[in-house]
């Protein structure tokens, strides 16, 4: 949820899922990662589902903001490479397209770069 939250202005996860268009994008991004995990592992994931995760998030505290979004807002490092970049590398290795996650990665890279550029301009003597 962290990457989607940042892309949408760092809104809380529960709020994000109230928008049908974003709910569909979240579901699709999660399906991309889920399918990749099953391909890499060579077996189906059991004991948990995308719908269960979404339901749990919708039922949680509506003001909960992912730590990645808080890090972004507070100017700290954001774990974009370890959370999104590594997934995309794994997908590329097996030739798996990940259109939602790839787009999200591109957007986050720009947002983080621009945030850091502005931060550096403000620090200039």
C-alpha positions, 0 to 999 in steps of 0.5 A: 500500500505504501507505493500507492499511498505516495503516488496518491499524495500520501493518503491513508490506506483505508482512504485510498481503497474508498476510490473504486478506480484505485481499488482496482489498481491496488488489486491489479498491482497485488495480482501482479506480485502474487502471480510473480511469487507463484511463478518464482516459487513454482507453487500456489500461495495458500493461506491468504488472498488478495481480497483478504488483505484488502478487506483487512486494510479496509477494516483497519484504522482508516487513518493508518498511513503506510510507513513508506508514505510517512518516510516520504513526507518526512524527507527520509529514505524510501525503500523503493528499490528493496520493495518495488525495484527488486520485484521488478528485477525478479519479473524481468528475469523471467520475462513477466510483464508488470505494467501497474508496478512498473508505472508505479515505480516510475512515478515514485522514482520521479516523486522521490527525485523531485522531493530530494531536489527541492530539499537540496535547493532549500538547503543551499546557502 
